[in-house]
């Protein structure tokens, strides 16, 4: 395990990880499924913060209590799934606090030659923070848990020419069901997410009304997500579920809205408006404006007048 800057550890092989956890060697060099409720499992020697070359999908069976979503607390008691992509930092205090469940760990090389190797990064939940876990209902657990068990059975059986196909098909099913259940989660928390949408819009209003764009430029998705205590990916998916637009599209819509106000009510030049809206170059502003309205800023001003 490699140590960086005195604090962060990286494990790059499954045998190395198994040794750290006090487990027997893995059954496959590129994929493992760890039963975290097993007596042999012990993560006390795992560094507080670490990263790896692997994808990780963890099911926490007894995940209960309160979790923060934005500026709100949400109670749950159904257990949940966490997703970590290669090179993301995992904190043991958050991700491994509850040991009961399963942890599936997959090296990207295991997926090479399969469509999933290209598609896996398209699952947005790999960019979510740990406090944006997927919380499963009892019925959803009946769908998800057999997939973990199928992978375990395949790994513990005699590996043959079909083993990789079978395991990857189970992983793909797990990811597709997780995608469906995340969409359900957005819907079941619609009231809470609507409040977050209102807060999102309020932050945008304050940003532009205070003319912060003159000093800081156009607000980024990261800036807005940080203010809402969400990850950028979760914020965009939440907004898309409510409005059909992701966070970047909302920002651009607000920029166009403010641009139309200035073009219709002031004598500022296009370059001056672009500067006030946070653009370094007026050409970038004009291209965005035309892509959203089918008119150049000057054509919009002329048509308005």
Secondary structure as UniProt FT lines:
FT   STRAND          2..4
FT   TURN            5..7
FT   STRAND          8..11
FT   HELIX           14..20
FT   TURN            21..22
FT   STRAND          31..35
FT   TURN            36..37
FT   TURN            39..40
FT   TURN            44..45
FT   STRAND          49..52
FT   STRAND          54..60
FT   TURN            61..62
FT   STRAND          65..69
FT   TURN            70..71
FT   STRAND          72..76
FT   STRAND          80..84
FT   TURN            86..87
FT   STRAND          90..91
FT   HELIX           92..95
FT   STRAND          101..107
FT   HELIX           108..111
FT   TURN            112..113
FT   HELIX           116..119
FT   HELIX           120..122
FT   HELIX           124..127
FT   HELIX           130..132
FT   STRAND          134..135
FT   HELIX           138..156
FT   TURN            161..162
FT   HELIX           163..188
FT   HELIX           190..209
FT   TURN            210..212
FT   HELIX           213..216
FT   HELIX           221..228
FT   HELIX           232..243
FT   HELIX           247..265
FT   HELIX           270..276
FT   TURN            277..278
FT   HELIX           282..293
FT   HELIX           297..304
//
